[in-house]
Every structure is written in C-alpha cells, then in structure tokens.
Amino acid sequence: MGCYRAFSILILSVILELFGSLHALETITGTQFIAEDENGSLVSSDGNFKLGFFSPGKSQARYVGIWFNKIPEQTVVWVANRETPIRNSAGILKIGGDGNLAVFCCNQSSPLWSTNVSVPAQTSAAKLLDTGNLVLVAKETIIWQSFDYPTDTLLPGMKLGWNRKTGLGRILTSWNSIDDPTPGEFSIGFDLHSIPQIFLYKNSVPHWRSGPWNGRTLNGMLDVESLKDYLSDKNNFVNITFVSNDNEIYVKFSPKKGSVFSIVVLESMGFVKRLIWQESQRWVKVQICLKDMCDEYMRCGANAICDGDVVAHCACLPGFERLYPHDWYLKCQEARKEACGKGNGEGFVRLEGVKFPDARNSTLYSNMSLEECERECLTSCNCTGYANVYVEEMGQDCIAWYGELRDMRRYKSGQDFYLRVDAVELAADAQKNAKVHVLATKSTLVFIIVPLLVETLLAALCFYYLWRRNAKRNKGQKQKQKQQLHQNKLVLDSARRLSPNSSGESGSTELTLFELSTVAAATDHFSSANKLGRGGFGTVYKRQ
C-alpha cells in the first residue's frame, strides 16, 4: 500500500510538472499570451526566474510580477501593475494592438498597465532574460526593459541611478506593506545636486544619505569587504561598479560567484538590506544602512558630529558650541565670530574617520591636491572645510564645502575631513596633538626600555646561578682532596712511629719512609685512577 501511494505521488508530480511546462512560455508574441485562469507563466531559459500572476501575503488582489523560480520561498523582485491591481475577473498579459506589453482585465479595452513606449513595428515580443530582466524587443532591439523601472528590489546587474540624456531615473520604492506592493513611504536613489550622493527619502524628506563615491565604495556606507563580519563564505562577497559620465550615473553590484542568488531590497519599514540565499534554504539578511542612530539624516543637527560608540553621541564640531544646551536638533553655532580673514592664524584641523558632510553645498575640484585645495578654501570666507574625494592612491579630486556642515558622523572606515577653524581653536588643537605626541613617545619608550631591563635582569640571574653552582662544585672537590691528603698523612705518620729510628729498637723491619710530596707526586696527587682499595690504615694507591 505504501509503495502504491509513493508511486502515485511520483506520477502526479510528473503530470503536474508537464502540465505546468505546457503553460510556461519562453516568449510572448502577438499570438501567445499569459492567462491568469490558465496558470500561465513566462520562464527564463535557465529556469531561475518566472513571470506570472500572484497575490502577495493575505491580499486578494492580483498582480503581474517576477520571482525566483528555483527558491521555495516566493520572493517577488519586480511588479508590473503595482498601482493597478486586478480585483475582479482573471487577468491577461499580452502584446496589445499598439505593440506594447500590457495587462488587461475584465474585457476592458484599456489596459491596467502597459510598457507605454513607441513601438517601431507591430511584430514586437516580450522575453524574460536569465538576469531576471523582462524585455520588449522589436526588430532585434530592446525598446523597453523592466531593469529601467525597478520596484523595491535591485538585482545583480541592475542599475540604480540616472540617464543624464533622457532624464530616466532608476530608483527603488518600498512596498506599502508585505501584503501590498503599492508604492510605500520610502524611496532611494541618486541626488544629482553638485556631487552625486545616494539619498533614502521618507515621504520625500531625507532619512539617510551616503557620501560620494571614494574609489572603493560610497563614503559612509558599509564597506563591501566588511561583509566578511557577517558571511563566512567568501563567494557571497560582491563587486560594486560605479559609473559617472556625461551619459549616465549609476551604481550596480554583481556577486563574485555568479551562481549565488543575491538581491538588495528596500523594505517597507525603510531598511535597505542585502539578501543572500544560503544552502540552508533561507535568506541571510545584511543591513546596509540605518545601522544605528547616527545613520539617521541630521541626527545631531548642523555643524555637529555623531559618534555611535559613545553615550553622548552628539558633539559640536571644534570651534562650535550648542545654541541651546539641551536641544541637539537646533544647530551648533560658532563659538567666536570674527570677520573673515581678520583672525590672523586661521587654519584647518583634521577630523579622522568621518562620513563627509552633505555635499549639496559643496564644489568638486578635479585634479587638485590637498595643499591646493586648502589654498582654494582659504580664498573664500564661506568655505568651511575640504577633503580628498578618494581613498589613498585612488585619485586627487578635492571637495570644498561652503556654509553649514550637515549630517556628519564617525565610523570605522571613514575618511579624513579638514575643518576650518580660527587661531584660538587651531592653537588648542596643536597643544592637544603635542600632548598626545608626548604621551605616545613616553609610551613607546616604556614599551622599549622595560623589556630590555627585564631581559638584562634575567640574564644576570642566570649567570649568577651558574657561577654559584660551579663554585660549590669546585669547593666540594677541593674539600674531598684535603680529606684524602689528611688520611694519607695519618698513614705516613703511623709508619714513621713503627720505624727503628722512631722506636729506638734494632731495626727488624725493612719499611721505607717517603716524604709526603714524593708520595703525592707518585700517585698523581692521590688520583682515583691510581686507587687500589682500602686497608686497615686507609686508602691504598699504586704508583703511576
């Protein structure tokens, strides 16, 4: 019974797959279309992406969208009719009479949604590419593509930016909620005033901002390489491309391993996250911006800097003081107001590891060194600071800021910013740096001298120990020799007492007497090598 049931399920799954494939098109033409009531769909040639009708979450409304075809958790990456959902009868996606791809419903002649471009020929066709890009083609030329009209998701290879020639803006706009893909409160894209920056807006009000491109990443954003703190697999790292020329400006990303499913999503709550599909069958999310309170735009007001690593995270910039002590959202003001150029000693202090101020009131100077940039800044009374655009060895373009400095923060991989200050603040900074230098020098000396003293003391102790041990050994050997000589002397003294000369009797013995020095010389100073044994009067030696 169990085998029969398993076989039945297998046959049913095969039939469903074949049935589904019959309704999965590769191309939509004037004679081929996708009908919602027939469960029709359009699938990319590699099978990774699918276009069809769907209802998000608990919603009863239907939309035409694109999602990952091989991921069990439906993840929609693009929606066509996000502002005009299908609510009554089934919808149809087809090529209209004007050659545009359009969504129709309810037997209406006007579409709910259309690509709305001028089609040079009536023989147009729609195709879903392996990149997830839905394209409308006429005469083998792409005349419209979904990559130019993103919703809330950035796919690999998709551009976030502007076409300077046509004015087409490629921005992300959040869903209203997880059940409602209509445009929400948040949008993110490039601001083209002065130096290009990326802004995240909440109801058209700045909510977060990146700095300019610095040659590696966008100043103020999470460094790409720092993703290793979140991801163990290096294949999940990405390459970021930034392009800015007369025709367009954009940023895009691509995984270093092409087979990795990875997207950037602007969530309905305003968080921008990168999602990576893991082999564990789940999305891993990495937050790109709004990581802490200091990421909020103008968290500390103008002429202030935010530091998320300290409790009192807001502080006025050097040379400024709070206008109202208990209100950070009202800007810091200059501590001393002097007429421009009359300070006799104006200069710049370096702030390390910072996110650059809002660049909408700045000027870019190409091919200008820091020294030249400083001189340029000093020529204007309104210039409040400058910085090198690029990180080391990436270029020499310079930015100078004019007026208030807004939305600054400290962060780990930040860059150097040179703040204009008066003579008083410059002297205070020089004194502070001198103290720091002296303390650093003393610390360096301590780290050098102390180990040397310890090593010298240890060497002296080792030498003393070896010397004492050798001295004790030599003393013991000499004591032993003395005792042996004393015993031998006793033997000789006894022999003398037995001799005729000492007793006064006629000599009946033939005992010969020797001087101690003679015996010592004959036995090599009573060497143990010449020792024969012990007798009644002591040790017996042989003559060498």
C-alpha positions in Angstrom: 0.0 0.0 0.0 2.8 2.4 0.9 4.7 1.6 -2.4 1.5 2.2 -4.4 0.9 5.6 -2.7 4.5 6.7 -3.3 4.3 5.7 -6.9 1.0 7.6 -7.3 2.6 10.7 -5.8 5.5 10.4 -8.2 3.2 10.0 -11.3 1.1 13.0 -10.1 4.2 15.3 -9.6 5.4 14.4 -13.1 2.0 15.1 -14.6 1.8 18.5 -12.8 5.3 19.4 -14.0 4.4 18.5 -17.6 1.2 20.4 -17.2 3.0 23.4 -15.9 5.6 23.3 -18.6 2.8 23.4 -21.2 1.7 26.8 -19.8 5.2 28.2 -19.3 6.2 30.2 -22.4 9.6 31.4 -23.4 8.3 34.4 -25.4 5.1 36.4 -25.5 4.1 37.4 -29.0 1.1 38.8 -30.8 -0.4 35.3 -30.8 0.9 34.0 -27.5 -0.2 35.4 -24.2 -0.4 34.5 -20.4 -3.8 34.0 -18.9 -4.3 34.0 -15.2 -7.1 31.4 -15.2 -4.8 29.0 -17.1 -2.0 29.4 -14.6 0.2 30.7 -17.5 3.8 32.0 -16.9 6.9 33.1 -18.6 10.2 31.4 -17.6 13.8 32.4 -18.3 15.8 30.0 -20.4 18.0 28.9 -17.4 14.9 28.4 -15.2 16.0 30.8 -12.5 13.2 33.4 -12.9 9.5 33.2 -13.5 6.9 35.8 -14.6 3.2 35.3 -13.8 0.2 36.3 -11.7 0.4 36.3 -7.9 -1.3 37.5 -4.7 1.1 38.8 -2.0 0.6 37.6 1.6 -3.0 37.7 2.7 -4.1 40.0 -0.1 -6.9 39.0 -2.6 -5.6 41.4 -5.2 -3.6 40.0 -8.1 -0.5 41.4 -9.8 1.9 40.5 -12.6 5.4 40.0 -11.2 8.7 38.3 -11.4 10.1 36.0 -8.7 12.8 33.4 -8.3 11.6 30.1 -9.8 14.0 27.7 -8.0 13.6 29.1 -4.5 10.8 27.5 -2.5 10.1 30.8 -0.6 8.4 33.0 -3.2 10.5 36.2 -3.4 9.0 38.8 -5.8 11.6 41.1 -7.3 9.5 43.1 -9.7 5.9 44.1 -10.1 4.3 45.4 -13.2 0.9 46.7 -12.2 1.7 47.7 -8.6 -0.6 50.7 -8.6 -3.5 49.0 -10.5 -4.1 45.5 -9.1 -6.6 43.0 -10.6 -9.6 42.7 -8.3 -12.4 41.0 -10.2 -12.1 38.6 -13.1 -8.9 36.9 -14.3 -6.2 39.0 -16.0 -4.3 38.5 -19.2 -0.7 39.6 -20.1 -0.3 40.1 -23.8 1.0 42.2 -26.7 -1.6 44.9 -27.3 -2.6 46.3 -30.6 0.0 49.1 -30.4 2.8 46.6 -29.9 3.2 47.2 -26.2 3.2 44.6 -23.5 0.1 45.2 -21.4 -2.1 43.8 -18.6 -5.8 43.5 -19.4 -8.7 42.7 -17.2 -12.5 42.4 -17.2 -12.9 42.6 -21.0 -11.8 46.2 -20.9 -10.2 47.8 -24.0 -7.8 50.0 -21.9 -5.0 48.1 -20.1 -4.4 48.3 -16.4 -0.7 48.6 -17.1 1.4 48.9 -20.2 5.1 49.4 -21.2 3.8 52.5 -23.0 6.6 53.1 -25.5 6.6 53.8 -29.1 7.0 50.6 -31.0 8.6 50.9 -34.5 6.9 47.7 -35.7 3.9 45.7 -34.9 6.0 42.5 -34.6 7.2 43.0 -31.0 7.8 40.3 -28.5 8.4 40.0 -24.8 11.1 37.7 -23.2 12.3 37.1 -19.7 16.2 37.0 -19.7 18.4 34.9 -17.4 19.2 38.0 -15.4 15.5 38.5 -14.4 15.2 41.4 -16.8 11.8 41.4 -18.8 12.5 43.0 -22.2 10.3 44.1 -25.1 12.0 43.6 -28.4 11.3 44.9 -31.8 13.5 44.3 -34.8 16.0 42.6 -32.5 16.3 45.8 -30.5 15.3 46.2 -26.9 12.9 49.1 -26.7 11.8 48.6 -23.1 13.1 46.7 -20.1 12.0 46.1 -16.5 15.5 46.9 -15.3 14.8 50.6 -16.2 11.7 50.6 -13.9 12.7 48.8 -10.7 10.2 48.4 -7.8 11.7 47.7 -4.4 14.5 45.3 -5.4 17.9 45.7 -7.1 19.0 42.5 -8.9 22.7 41.9 -9.9 23.5 43.9 -13.0 20.5 46.3 -12.4 21.5 50.0 -12.3 20.5 52.4 -9.5 20.9 55.9 -11.0 20.0 58.3 -13.8 20.3 58.5 -17.5 21.5 62.1 -18.0 20.4 62.2 -21.6 16.8 61.0 -21.3 16.2 62.0 -17.6 15.2 58.4 -16.8 15.7 57.8 -13.1 16.2 54.3 -11.8 15.1 54.4 -8.1 13.8 51.9 -5.6 10.4 52.5 -3.9 9.3 50.3 -1.0 6.1 48.3 -0.8 3.4 49.8 1.3 3.4 46.5 3.4 4.3 42.9 2.9 0.8 42.3 1.6 0.6 45.4 -0.5 3.1 46.2 -3.3 1.7 49.7 -4.0 4.4 52.4 -3.5 5.2 53.0 0.1 6.8 55.8 2.2 10.4 55.1 1.3 12.5 55.6 -1.9 16.2 55.5 -2.6 18.2 56.9 -5.4 20.9 59.4 -6.5 20.7 63.1 -5.8 22.4 64.9 -8.7 22.8 68.3 -7.0 26.5 69.2 -7.1 28.3 65.9 -6.2 26.2 62.8 -6.6 25.1 61.1 -3.4 22.5 58.4 -2.6 19.5 59.6 -0.5 16.9 57.5 1.2 13.7 59.5 1.5 10.7 59.1 3.8 7.8 60.8 2.2 10.3 62.9 0.1 12.2 64.0 3.2 15.8 62.9 3.6 16.0 60.0 6.0 19.6 58.7 5.3 22.4 59.7 3.0 25.6 58.2 1.6 28.7 60.2 0.9 30.2 60.4 -2.6 32.0 57.6 -4.3 35.5 57.3 -3.0 37.1 54.8 -5.4 36.1 51.7 -3.5 32.6 52.3 -2.2 30.2 55.1 -1.2 31.6 57.2 1.6 29.5 56.5 4.8 28.2 53.1 3.6 29.1 49.7 4.9 32.3 48.7 3.2 31.9 45.7 0.9 34.8 43.8 2.4 33.4 44.2 5.9 30.6 41.8 4.9 33.1 39.1 6.0 31.9 40.0 9.5 28.5 38.7 8.6 29.2 36.0 6.0 31.6 33.0 6.3 31.5 32.1 2.6 33.7 34.4 0.5 31.7 33.5 -2.5 28.9 35.7 -1.1 31.1 38.9 -1.5 30.1 41.3 -4.3 31.8 43.6 -6.8 30.4 47.1 -6.8 30.6 49.2 -10.0 30.2 53.0 -10.1 29.9 54.9 -13.3 29.6 58.7 -13.8 29.9 60.3 -17.2 28.1 62.7 -19.5 25.5 60.0 -20.4 24.6 58.4 -17.1 25.4 57.9 -13.5 24.7 54.6 -11.7 25.9 52.0 -9.2 25.4 48.3 -9.6 26.6 45.1 -7.9 27.4 41.6 -9.0 28.2 38.5 -6.9 31.8 37.3 -7.1 30.3 33.9 -7.6 27.7 34.1 -10.4 25.5 31.3 -9.2 24.7 33.0 -5.8 21.2 34.4 -5.5 21.7 37.8 -4.1 19.5 41.0 -4.1 19.2 44.4 -2.4 15.8 45.2 -1.1 14.2 48.4 0.3 11.8 47.1 2.9 8.5 48.7 3.8 9.9 49.9 7.1 12.7 51.8 5.3 15.6 49.4 5.9 17.9 48.7 3.0 19.2 45.1 3.2 21.2 42.7 1.1 19.8 39.2 0.9 21.8 36.1 0.1 20.2 32.7 -0.4 22.0 30.1 1.6 22.2 26.3 1.0 20.3 26.0 4.3 17.2 27.1 2.3 16.9 30.6 3.8 17.7 34.2 3.1 20.5 35.7 5.1 20.0 39.5 5.5 22.7 42.1 5.9 21.6 45.7 6.8 23.4 48.2 4.5 22.2 51.5 6.1 20.4 52.8 9.2 22.6 50.5 11.2 22.5 52.8 14.3 21.1 56.2 15.4 23.9 58.1 13.8 22.8 56.9 10.3 19.7 59.0 10.6 20.0 62.1 8.5 21.0 65.2 10.5 20.7 63.2 13.8 22.8 65.9 15.6 21.9 68.9 13.6 24.2 71.2 11.7 27.9 71.8 12.5 27.8 68.7 14.8 29.1 65.2 14.5 27.6 61.9 15.7 29.5 59.1 17.2 27.6 55.9 17.8 30.3 54.4 20.1 29.8 56.9 22.9 26.8 57.5 25.1 26.6 61.2 24.4 26.7 60.6 20.7 26.3 64.2 19.6 29.0 66.8 19.8 29.6 70.2 18.2 32.5 70.4 15.8 35.7 72.1 17.0 35.1 75.9 17.1 31.3 75.5 17.6 29.0 75.4 20.6 25.4 74.4 21.2 22.9 77.2 20.6 20.6 75.6 23.2 22.3 73.2 25.6 19.5 70.6 25.7 18.4 70.6 22.1 20.7 68.9 19.6 18.3 69.3 16.7 18.9 73.0 16.7 22.3 73.6 15.1 25.6 74.4 16.8 26.8 77.9 16.3 30.3 79.4 16.0 31.9 79.9 19.4 33.7 83.0 18.3 32.5 85.1 15.4 35.3 87.1 13.7 35.4 88.9 10.4 36.7 86.7 7.7 40.4 87.0 7.2 41.0 89.0 10.3 41.7 86.1 12.6 45.4 86.2 11.8 46.0 82.5 12.0 43.0 80.7 10.5 43.7 77.1 9.6 42.4 73.6 9.5 42.1 70.7 11.9 41.9 67.2 10.7 39.0 65.0 11.7 39.8 61.4 11.1 37.4 58.5 10.2 34.3 60.5 9.3 31.4 60.5 6.9 31.6 63.6 4.8 29.0 66.4 5.2 26.1 66.6 2.9 27.7 67.6 -0.4 24.7 69.6 -1.8 26.5 72.7 -0.7 30.0 71.7 -2.0 32.1 72.1 -5.1 34.3 69.4 -6.8 37.8 70.4 -7.9 39.3 67.9 -10.3 43.0 67.0 -10.2 43.7 69.2 -7.2 46.0 68.1 -4.3 45.1 68.7 -0.7 47.5 71.6 -0.4 46.0 73.3 -3.4 42.5 72.6 -2.0 43.4 74.2 1.3 44.6 77.3 -0.5 41.4 77.4 -2.6 39.3 77.1 0.5 41.1 80.0 2.3 40.3 82.3 -0.6 36.5 82.2 0.3 35.0 83.3 3.5 32.2 80.8 3.1 34.4 77.8 2.8 34.1 75.7 5.9 36.2 72.6 5.1 37.7 70.4 2.4 38.6 66.7 1.8 40.1 64.4 -0.7 37.3 62.6 -2.5 39.2 59.3 -2.9 40.9 57.0 -0.5 44.7 56.7 -0.7 46.1 56.1 -4.2 42.7 56.3 -5.9 42.9 59.9 -7.2 43.3 63.5 -6.2 39.9 65.1 -6.7 39.0 67.6 -3.9 35.7 68.7 -2.4 35.3 72.0 -0.7 32.2 72.8 1.5 30.6 76.2 1.7 28.3 77.1 4.6 26.8 74.8 7.2 28.2 71.3 7.6 25.3 68.8 7.8 24.9 65.1 8.6 28.4 64.2 9.8 29.3 61.0 11.7 32.3 59.0 12.8 32.6 55.4 11.6 35.3 52.7 11.4 36.3 53.0 7.7 35.7 56.8 7.4 38.0 59.3 5.7 39.8 62.5 6.8 38.0 65.8 6.7 39.8 69.2 7.2 37.6 71.6 9.2 38.3 75.4 9.0 38.8 76.9 12.5 40.1 80.2 13.9 43.5 80.8 15.5 42.3 80.0 19.1 40.9 76.6 18.1 43.9 75.9 15.9 46.3 76.6 18.9 44.2 74.4 21.2 44.3 71.6 18.6 48.1 71.9 18.2 48.5 71.8 22.0 46.3 68.7 22.2 48.2 67.0 19.5 51.5 67.9 21.2 50.3 66.3 24.4 49.2 63.2 22.6 52.5 63.0 20.8 54.4 63.3 24.1 52.3 60.6 25.7 52.8 58.4 22.7 56.5 58.9 22.8 56.6 58.1 26.5 54.5 55.0 25.9 56.8 54.0 23.1 59.9 54.3 25.4 58.2 52.3 28.1 57.5 49.6 25.7 61.1 49.5 24.5 63.0 50.0 27.8 61.0 47.8 30.1 61.5 44.6 28.1 65.2 45.3 27.8 65.6 45.7 31.6 63.7 42.5 32.2 65.9 40.6 29.7 69.1 42.0 31.3 67.9 41.1 34.8 67.0 37.6 33.7 70.4 37.1 32.0 72.2 38.3 35.2 70.2 36.0 37.4 71.1 33.0 35.1 74.8 33.9 35.1 74.8 34.2 38.9 73.1 30.8 39.3 75.6 29.1 37.0 78.5 30.7 38.8 77.3 29.7 42.3 76.7 26.1 41.1 80.2 25.8 39.6 81.8 27.4 42.8 80.0 24.9 45.0 81.2 22.0 42.8 84.8 23.2 42.9 84.7 23.7 46.7 83.4 20.2 47.2 86.2 18.7 45.1 88.9 20.6 47.0 87.4 19.6 50.3 87.5 16.0 49.2 91.2 16.2 48.2 92.0 17.8 51.6 90.4 15.0 53.5 92.2 12.4 51.4 95.6 14.1 51.9 94.8 14.2 55.7 94.2 10.5 55.7 97.3 9.7 53.8 99.3 11.9 56.2 97.9 9.9 59.1 99.1 6.7 57.4 102.6 8.0 56.9 102.8 9.3 60.5 101.9 5.8 61.7 104.5 4.3 59.5 107.1 6.6 61.0 106.2 5.6 64.5 106.9 1.9 63.6 110.3 2.6 62.0 113.6 1.9 64.0 114.5 5.5 64.0 111.4 6.4 65.9 111.3 3.5 68.4 115.0 3.2 69.3 115.0 -0.7 68.8 117.3 -2.5 66.4 115.6 -2.5 63.0 114.0 -5.8 62.3 111.7 -4.2 59.7 112.5 -3.2 56.2 109.8 -0.4 55.9 111.0 2.5 53.8 109.8 6.0 54.6 108.9 8.6 51.9 108.2 12.3 52.1 104.5 13.3 51.5 105.4 15.3 48.4 107.1 12.3 46.9 104.1 10.0 47.5 101.7 12.7 46.2 103.8 13.0 43.0 104.0 9.2 42.6 100.2 8.8 42.8 99.2 11.9 40.8 98.1 13.7 43.9 96.2 10.6 45.1 94.2 10.3 41.9 91.2 8.0 42.0 92.7 6.4 38.8 95.6 5.0 40.9 93.4 3.9 43.8 93.7 0.1 44.6 91.3 -0.1 47.6 91.2 0.5 51.4 93.2 -1.2 54.1 93.3 -1.0 57.8 95.3 2.3 57.8 93.4 3.9 55.0 93.3 4.1 51.2 96.0 2.2 49.2 97.3 3.7 45.9 99.6 2.3 43.2 102.5 4.2 41.8 101.8 5.6 38.4 
